[in-house]
Structures are given as structure tokens and as C-alpha cells.
């Protein structure tokens, strides 16, 4: 019996040693967040919002961000849809952060409403809400994210249109307020 115990222990120890190098740690969940929301351009026709999305991959292997998609809302009085941002096929580094800035240009009606709110109230609160679809070789993840930020008109004097056109009596701020009233009572945009 003693003759079988020693070879059995040796065999068990050998199997443990050989298999220890073959095991891999489990895949950890990446995290996705919005690090910044900024206005990069404000005109009477358009408004461009940049959302900076950060993907943290804690795994020792790189990943592929198949798609990141989000919607932008104004949340001042009621939540109002402003626009959509999306980007695909982004390489995500291993054991670190990958940062992607995605611009969203708002169309005429959404931009006018947002500029009207910014000028009329002196501020606007924007919310980014979306998902990132990440593929890490053996599995994939859908990670949701959300972030809000309030902007004050005074913070963006260089981006907000002038309140009066020099040399005329035309006051753009008053016209925007009037237009904002028309849009609020309009066809439900």
C-alpha cells in the first residue's frame, strides 16, 4: 500500500504543476463612463456637442469596441431628445483606459430649442445616455452609461451668438425667446 501512495502523490503533484501554467484568470467586466460633455460649436442653425467616453479594460488582453451609441437630451423643464451619437470598430487597450470623443451635431429645430434655452434661462442641462458593446475574445459585454452636465451661457460667451447685430436694432436674444415660444406651442417637436 505504501508503494502506491508515493507514486500517487507524485502523479497528483505533477498534474498540479503542469496545469498551473495553463489556467487563465477569469475575464473581468470592463467599465464605461462619460468623462466629459462639452459644447464645441453653437450657432443659430446647429449646435455640436462632444461626448468623451472612457472604456476601462482590466483584462490582460485587448478588446474591440464594436459599437458605442448614445442619445443626447436636454433635461431642463422636461426631457427633450436632441440628437444621437455613434461610433464603431474601436480598439480597446489591455489593462488600461481607451478614450473616445464623439461629436453630435444637432439639427435646426433641436439646436434652436437648445440655444433658446441656453440664452433664455442662462443655462442648459444636457444628458448623455447610451451603451457600449465590447468584445473580449472569449465573451462580449453591453455596458450602459449615463452622465449629465449643466452649462451656463456666461461660460460659453465665445460660442453663444451675439445678442444684437452691431449697427442694427435687431436683438437676437429677443428673437430667440420669441422663436422658443413658438416652438414650445408648435407641432410637438
Residue pairs with C-beta under 8 A, 6 or more apart in sequence:
25 60
27 59
27 136
27 138
27 139
28 58
28 59
29 58
29 141
29 143
30 55
30 56
30 57
30 58
30 59
30 63
30 92
30 134
30 136
30 141
30 143
31 55
31 56
31 143
32 53
32 54
32 55
32 56
32 68
32 132
32 134
32 143
32 144
32 145
33 53
33 54
33 56
33 145
33 147
34 51
34 52
34 53
34 54
34 128
34 145
34 146
34 147
35 52
35 53
35 54
35 99
36 50
36 51
36 52
36 149
37 49
37 50
37 51
37 52
37 126
37 128
37 147
37 148
37 149
38 49
38 50
38 52
39 47
39 48
39 49
39 50
39 151
39 156
39 159
40 48
40 49
40 50
40 103
40 159
41 47
41 48
41 159
42 48
42 111
42 115
42 118
42 156
42 159
42 160
42 161
43 111
43 161
44 111
44 112
44 115
44 161
44 172
44 176
45 108
45 111
46 105
46 106
46 107
46 108
46 111
47 82
47 105
47 106
47 110
47 111
47 114
47 115
48 103
48 104
48 105
48 106
49 72
49 82
49 83
49 85
49 103
49 104
49 106
49 126
50 101
50 102
50 103
50 104
51 70
51 72
51 85
51 101
51 102
51 104
51 128
51 147
52 99
52 100
52 101
52 102
53 68
53 70
53 99
53 100
53 101
53 102
53 132
53 145
54 97
54 98
54 99
54 100
55 63
55 65
55 92
55 97
55 98
55 99
55 100
55 132
55 134
55 143
56 96
56 97
57 63
57 92
57 93
57 94
57 95
57 96
57 97
57 98
57 134
57 136
58 95
59 94
59 95
59 136
60 94
60 95
61 94
61 136
61 137
62 91
62 92
62 93
62 94
63 91
63 92
63 94
63 134
63 135
63 136
63 137
64 89
64 90
64 91
64 92
64 134
64 135
65 88
65 89
65 90
65 91
65 92
65 98
65 100
65 132
65 133
65 134
65 135
66 88
66 89
66 133
66 134
66 135
66 140
67 86
67 87
67 88
67 89
67 132
67 133
68 86
68 87
68 88
68 90
68 100
68 102
68 130
68 131
68 132
68 133
69 84
69 85
69 86
69 130
69 131
70 84
70 85
70 86
70 102
70 128
70 129
70 130
70 131
70 145
71 81
71 82
71 83
71 84
71 85
71 128
71 129
71 130
72 81
72 82
72 83
72 84
72 85
72 104
72 106
72 126
72 127
72 128
73 79
73 80
73 81
73 82
73 126
73 127
73 129
74 80
74 82
74 113
74 114
74 117
74 124
74 125
74 126
74 127
75 125
75 126
75 127
75 148
76 117
76 121
76 123
76 124
76 125
79 127
80 110
80 113
81 110
82 104
82 106
82 110
82 113
82 114
82 126
83 104
83 105
83 106
83 107
83 110
84 104
85 102
85 103
85 104
85 128
85 130
86 102
87 100
87 102
90 98
90 100
91 98
92 98
92 134
106 114
109 183
109 189
110 189
112 176
112 179
112 180
112 183
113 180
113 183
113 189
114 124
115 160
115 161
115 176
116 176
116 177
116 179
116 180
116 183
117 123
117 124
117 180
118 124
118 151
118 153
118 156
118 160
119 153
119 160
119 161
119 163
119 173
119 176
119 177
120 173
120 176
120 177
120 180
122 152
122 153
122 154
123 150
123 151
123 152
123 153
124 150
124 151
125 148
125 149
125 150
125 151
126 148
126 149
126 150
126 151
127 146
127 147
127 148
128 145
128 146
128 147
128 148
129 145
129 146
130 144
130 145
130 146
131 142
131 143
131 144
131 145
132 142
132 143
132 145
133 140
133 141
133 142
134 140
134 141
134 142
134 143
153 160
161 172
162 172
163 171
163 172
163 173
164 170
164 171
164 172
164 173
165 172
183 189
